[in-house]
């Protein structure tokens, strides 16, 4: 893996050139000429006719600051990757020329150094770009290798499934495989064409076999009609049966046979299905009517269980847990003996009873926890340790006060106060245990 290049900090920046007052590097002569101080001495840089000395000097300072800002911006853009190395190198050349030729007032020597210090950034950007290009080439090569593996896998799967007769499943799957092929990265022309030829050949062979298959099915339509006529006859014979469970199973078997019997022509298929479904509907309607009648007999249980619910819900809120548990057991025993309820209220009634059961069960669990000797012992130990800690810090506070050490006294007092709060919480927890 190619390492990422990290820019090193520069020893001199454009910002450094602006430290202090840039105008201190210039002056205005009696004739209005503006001069700038450089390492090689003072030189005239121009004038600003019609303006005061201060305005003239400020004008040439702004020129310096504008160029310094451009130097800083170029450095920042190279540093954060917003500028390409090639553009940065061109910018540096231009800035060098500007610094050499600019007529401005400011620390030109520092600004010149700042421009030179941008060059390492451009070199770093150049190296990073080389790294990125290499990484991109490597990624492209990896993507092609991955695509080759994928396309070979798609070809193998296509060849395998196209040899089967699961017409719809295979047809649907081939559409998915084709979409995956289109989305995969292109390989070199020779490899891509060779793999596509295998993929396409498998699809074409499958399509040819499927067309032949369905052409044969057309010749079998009349046979399918005869088979389904037999299934209809048997379904109509069972329509008046009252053996609900066994007959329902027989209808399921008939339906399974219907599904595999093959399709007749559309017009025949619709007529045959209506007759078959009418026989089924007659049986299941009679079955549902019988079940409805039986459910009506369940209403006698409704009053009993409603009274039991009132009895159970009267156990809440719990005043004495043992009495509540005993009362709930009695209700539960009667509930089981009371028989079934109508379907439209069964879930509601069961839910109300479960709510009472849950409340009493949770109360029982909380009671068991409160009487747990191990938990109580842990709570007692926590209280004792915190009380001991408070006493210890109080002694430290008193000792520090006697010694006149205000800081230690304050620290000990704050530590004691904090542990008093913890102690209060621990004592509350202990109070929960009997």
C-alpha positions in Angstrom: 0.0 0.0 0.0 1.3 3.5 -0.9 1.8 5.8 2.1 0.0 9.1 2.3 2.2 12.2 2.1 1.7 14.7 4.9 2.9 18.3 4.4 5.6 19.6 6.8 5.1 23.0 8.5 6.9 25.8 6.8 9.5 28.0 8.6 8.3 31.2 7.0 4.8 32.1 5.8 3.1 35.1 4.2 1.5 35.8 7.6 5.0 36.3 9.0 5.7 39.0 6.4 2.7 40.9 7.8 3.9 40.9 11.4 4.3 44.4 12.6 3.4 47.5 10.6 4.2 47.1 6.9 4.2 50.9 6.6 7.3 50.9 8.8 9.3 49.7 5.7 8.4 52.8 3.7 8.5 56.6 3.8 7.3 59.5 1.6 9.8 62.1 0.5 9.3 65.9 0.5 8.5 65.7 -3.2 5.8 63.0 -2.7 8.0 60.1 -3.8 7.4 56.9 -1.9 10.4 54.8 -0.8 10.6 51.2 0.5 13.5 49.8 2.6 15.0 46.5 1.4 18.0 44.4 2.3 20.0 46.2 -0.5 18.9 49.6 0.6 16.2 52.1 0.0 14.5 52.5 -3.4 11.9 54.7 -4.9 8.7 52.9 -5.9 6.4 55.7 -7.2 4.1 58.4 -6.0 0.3 59.1 -5.6 -0.3 62.6 -7.0 -3.1 64.6 -5.4 -3.0 62.6 -2.2 -1.6 63.1 1.3 1.6 61.4 2.4 -0.5 59.1 4.6 -2.8 58.2 1.7 0.1 57.6 -0.7 1.9 55.3 1.8 -1.3 53.4 2.6 -1.9 52.8 -1.2 1.5 51.1 -1.6 1.0 49.2 1.7 -2.3 47.8 0.3 -0.4 46.6 -2.8 2.0 44.7 -0.5 -0.9 43.2 1.6 -2.8 42.1 -1.5 0.3 40.2 -2.8 0.9 38.8 0.6 -2.7 37.6 0.8 -2.2 35.9 -2.6 0.9 34.2 -1.4 -1.0 32.9 1.7 -3.9 31.7 -0.4 -1.6 29.8 -2.8 0.1 28.1 0.2 -3.3 27.2 1.8 -4.7 25.8 -1.5 -1.6 23.7 -2.0 -1.6 22.5 1.6 -5.3 21.4 1.6 -5.2 19.9 -1.9 -7.4 22.6 -3.6 -4.7 23.3 -6.2 -2.8 20.9 -8.5 1.0 20.7 -8.2 1.3 22.0 -11.8 -0.9 25.0 -11.1 1.0 25.6 -7.9 4.3 25.6 -9.6 3.0 28.1 -12.2 1.6 30.3 -9.4 5.0 30.2 -7.6 6.8 31.4 -10.7 4.3 34.2 -11.1 4.6 35.2 -7.4 8.4 35.3 -7.6 8.2 37.7 -10.5 5.6 39.8 -8.7 7.7 40.0 -5.5 10.8 41.0 -7.5 9.0 43.7 -9.5 6.3 44.9 -7.2 6.3 48.6 -6.1 4.9 48.2 -2.7 5.7 49.1 1.0 6.2 46.2 3.4 8.7 43.5 4.4 9.6 42.4 0.9 12.4 40.2 2.1 10.0 38.2 4.4 7.5 38.0 1.6 10.2 36.7 -0.8 11.1 34.0 1.7 7.4 33.1 2.1 7.1 32.6 -1.7 10.2 30.3 -1.7 8.7 28.3 1.2 5.7 27.4 -0.9 7.9 25.3 -3.3 8.1 22.4 -0.8 4.3 22.3 -0.7 4.1 22.1 -4.5 6.6 19.2 -4.4 4.5 17.5 -1.8 1.4 18.0 -3.9 3.3 16.5 -6.9 4.3 13.5 -4.9 0.7 13.1 -3.6 -0.7 13.3 -7.1 1.8 10.5 -8.2 0.6 8.5 -5.2 -3.1 9.1 -6.1 -2.6 8.2 -9.7 -0.8 5.0 -8.7 -3.5 4.2 -6.3 -6.2 4.9 -8.9 -4.4 2.6 -11.4 -4.1 -0.1 -8.7 -7.8 0.3 -7.9 -8.7 0.1 -11.6 -6.7 -3.1 -11.9 -8.2 -4.5 -8.8 -11.7 -3.6 -10.1 -11.0 -5.4 -13.3 -9.8 -8.5 -11.5 -12.9 -8.4 -9.3 -15.1 -7.9 -12.4 -13.4 -10.9 -14.1 -14.1 -13.1 -11.1 -17.7 -11.8 -11.0 -18.3 -12.3 -14.7 -16.8 -15.8 -14.6 -19.1 -16.6 -11.7 -22.1 -15.2 -13.7 -21.2 -17.4 -16.7 -20.8 -20.5 -14.6 -24.2 -19.9 -12.9 -25.9 -19.2 -16.2 -24.6 -22.4 -17.7 -25.7 -24.4 -14.7 -29.2 -23.1 -14.4 -29.9 -23.0 -18.1 -29.5 -26.8 -18.1 -32.6 -27.1 -15.9 -36.3 -27.0 -16.7 -37.4 -24.5 -14.1 -38.6 -22.1 -16.8 -39.9 -19.2 -14.7 -37.3 -19.3 -11.9 -34.4 -19.6 -14.4 -35.9 -16.9 -16.7 -36.2 -14.5 -13.7 -32.7 -15.3 -12.5 -31.2 -14.8 -15.9 -32.6 -11.2 -15.9 -30.9 -10.6 -12.6 -27.6 -12.1 -13.9 -27.8 -9.9 -17.1 -28.3 -6.8 -15.0 -25.3 -7.7 -12.9 -23.3 -8.3 -16.0 -24.2 -4.8 -17.4 -23.3 -3.1 -14.1 -19.9 -4.9 -13.9 -16.7 -3.2 -14.9 -15.6 -3.8 -18.5 -12.6 -6.1 -19.1 -10.2 -6.1 -22.0 -12.0 -6.7 -25.2 -10.9 -10.3 -25.8 -11.7 -11.5 -22.3 -15.0 -9.7 -22.2 -16.1 -11.1 -25.6 -15.1 -14.6 -24.7 -17.1 -14.6 -21.4 -20.1 -12.9 -23.0 -20.1 -15.5 -25.8 -20.5 -18.3 -23.2 -23.1 -16.3 -21.2 -25.1 -15.5 -24.4 -24.9 -19.1 -25.6 -26.3 -20.4 -22.4 -29.2 -18.0 -22.5 -30.0 -18.8 -26.2 -29.9 -22.5 -25.6 -32.3 -22.1 -22.6 -34.7 -19.9 -24.6 -34.8 -22.5 -27.4 -35.6 -25.3 -25.0 -38.2 -23.2 -23.3 -40.0 -22.4 -26.6 -40.0 -26.1 -27.5 -41.4 -27.0 -24.1 -44.3 -24.6 -24.3 -45.0 -25.6 -27.9 -45.4 -29.1 -26.6 -47.7 -27.9 -23.8 -50.1 -26.5 -26.4 -50.6 -30.0 -27.7 -51.4 -31.2 -24.2 -54.2 -28.7 -23.4 -56.9 -31.1 -24.1 -55.3 -33.7 -21.8 -55.2 -31.1 -19.0 -58.9 -30.3 -19.5 -59.8 -34.0 -18.9 -57.6 -34.2 -15.8 -59.2 -31.1 -14.3 -62.7 -32.4 -15.1 -61.9 -35.4 -12.9 -60.7 -33.1 -10.1 -63.9 -31.0 -10.4 -66.1 -34.1 -10.1 -64.3 -35.3 -7.0 -64.5 -31.7 -5.5 -68.3 -31.5 -6.2 -68.8 -35.0 -4.5 -67.0 -33.7 -1.3 -69.0 -30.4 -1.2 -71.7 -31.8 1.1 -69.3 -33.7 3.5 -69.4 -32.8 7.2 -66.2 -34.5 8.1 -64.5 -31.1 8.3 -60.9 -32.0 9.1 -60.4 -34.9 6.7 -62.4 -33.3 3.9 -60.4 -30.0 4.3 -57.2 -32.1 3.9 -58.7 -33.8 0.8 -59.5 -30.4 -0.7 -55.8 -29.3 -0.1 -54.7 -32.5 -1.9 -57.1 -31.7 -4.8 -55.7 -28.1 -4.9 -52.1 -29.4 -5.1 -53.1 -31.7 -7.9 -54.9 -28.8 -9.7 -51.7 -26.7 -9.5 -49.6 -29.4 -11.2 -52.2 -30.6 -13.7 -51.2 -28.0 -16.2 -53.1 -25.1 -17.7 -55.8 -25.4 -20.3 -56.5 -22.6 -22.7 -57.5 -19.3 -21.0 -61.2 -19.6 -21.7 -61.4 -23.3 -20.6 -59.2 -22.6 -17.6 -61.5 -19.8 -16.3 -64.6 -22.0 -16.6 -63.0 -25.0 -15.0 -61.6 -23.0 -12.1 -65.1 -21.4 -11.4 -66.6 -24.9 -11.1 -63.8 -26.2 -8.9 -63.8 -23.1 -6.6 -67.6 -23.2 -6.3 -67.4 -26.8 -4.9 -64.7 -25.7 -2.4 -66.6 -22.6 -1.4 -69.7 -24.6 -0.7 -67.8 -26.9 1.6 -65.9 -24.2 3.5 -68.9 -22.0 3.9 -70.8 -24.9 5.5 -67.7 -25.6 7.7 -67.5 -21.9 8.8 -71.3 -21.9 9.6 -70.8 -24.9 11.8 -67.9 -23.3 13.6 -69.9 -20.2 14.1 -72.7 -22.2 15.6 -70.3 -23.9 18.0 -68.8 -20.5 19.0 -72.2 -19.4 19.9 -72.3 -22.1 22.5 -69.1 -20.5 24.0 -71.1 -17.5 25.1 -72.3 -19.4 28.1 -68.7 -19.3 29.3 -68.5 -15.5 28.9 -70.4 -14.6 32.1 -68.3 -17.0 34.1 -65.0 -15.7 32.9 -66.1 -12.1 33.2 -66.9 -12.7 36.8 -63.5 -14.3 37.3 -61.8 -11.3 35.7 -63.6 -9.0 38.2 -62.5 -11.2 41.0 -58.9 -11.3 39.7 -58.7 -7.5 39.1 -60.1 -6.9 42.6 -56.8 -8.3 43.9 -55.1 -5.1 42.7 -53.6 -3.0 44.1 -51.9 -5.6 46.3 -52.4 -5.1 50.0 -51.0 -8.5 51.1 -48.9 -10.5 48.6 -49.7 -13.9 50.0 -53.5 -13.3 49.8 -53.1 -12.0 46.3 -51.2 -15.1 45.2 -53.7 -17.4 46.8 -56.6 -15.5 45.2 -55.0 -15.6 41.8 -54.4 -19.4 42.0 -58.1 -19.9 42.8 -59.1 -17.7 39.8 -56.7 -19.6 37.5 -58.1 -23.0 38.4 -61.7 -21.8 37.8 -60.6 -20.2 34.5 -59.3 -23.4 33.1 -62.5 -25.3 34.0 -64.7 -22.6 32.5 -64.1 -23.6 28.9 -63.5 -21.7 25.8 -64.6 -18.2 24.8 -65.9 -16.7 21.6 -63.0 -15.7 19.3 -64.0 -12.0 19.3 -63.4 -11.6 23.0 -60.9 -14.4 23.8 -57.7 -12.3 23.3 -59.2 -9.4 25.3 -60.2 -11.5 28.3 -56.9 -13.5 28.3 -55.0 -10.2 28.1 -56.8 -8.8 31.2 -56.0 -11.9 33.2 -52.3 -11.9 32.0 -52.0 -8.3 33.2 -53.1 -9.3 36.8 -50.8 -12.3 36.6 -47.9 -10.1 35.5 -48.5 -7.5 38.3 -48.6 -10.2 41.0 -45.6 -12.0 39.6 -43.5 -8.8 39.5 -44.5 -8.0 43.1 -43.5 -11.6 44.1 -40.1 -11.1 42.4 -39.6 -7.7 44.1 -40.5 -9.3 47.5 -38.0 -12.0 46.9 -35.3 -9.4 46.1 -36.1 -7.4 49.2 -35.7 -10.4 51.4 -32.4 -11.5 49.8 -29.8 -11.7 52.6 -26.9 -11.5 50.2 -28.2 -8.2 48.6 -28.9 -6.8 52.1 -25.4 -7.6 53.2 -24.0 -5.9 50.2 -26.1 -2.8 50.9 -25.0 -2.8 54.6 -21.4 -3.1 53.6 -21.8 -0.1 51.2 -23.3 2.0 54.0 -20.6 1.0 56.4 -17.8 1.8 54.0 -19.2 5.2 53.1 -19.8 6.1 56.7 -16.2 5.1 57.5 -15.0 7.3 54.5 -17.1 10.3 55.7 -15.6 10.0 59.2 -12.1 9.7 57.8 -12.4 12.8 55.7 -14.0 14.7 58.6 -10.9 13.8 60.7 -8.6 15.1 57.9 -10.7 18.3 57.7 -10.3 18.9 61.4 -6.6 18.1 61.3 -6.0 20.4 58.4 -8.0 23.2 60.1 -5.9 22.8 63.3 -2.7 23.0 61.2 -4.0 26.1 59.3 -3.8 24.3 55.9 -6.9 25.9 54.2 -6.4 23.9 50.9 -6.3 20.5 52.6 -9.2 21.5 54.8 -11.3 22.5 51.8 -10.4 19.3 49.8 -11.2 17.1 52.8 -14.6 19.0 53.4 -15.6 18.6 49.7 -14.6 14.9 49.7 -16.7 14.4 52.9 -19.7 16.2 51.5 -19.6 14.1 48.3 -19.5 10.9 50.3 -22.4 12.1 52.5 -24.5 12.3 49.3 -23.5 8.8 48.3 -24.1 7.6 51.9 -27.7 9.0 51.8 -28.4 7.1 48.5 -26.9 3.9 50.0 -29.0 4.2 53.1 -32.1 4.6 50.9 -31.2 1.4 49.1 -30.7 -0.4 52.4 -34.0 0.8 53.7 -35.7 -1.2 50.9 -34.7 -4.5 52.5 -36.7 -6.0 55.3 
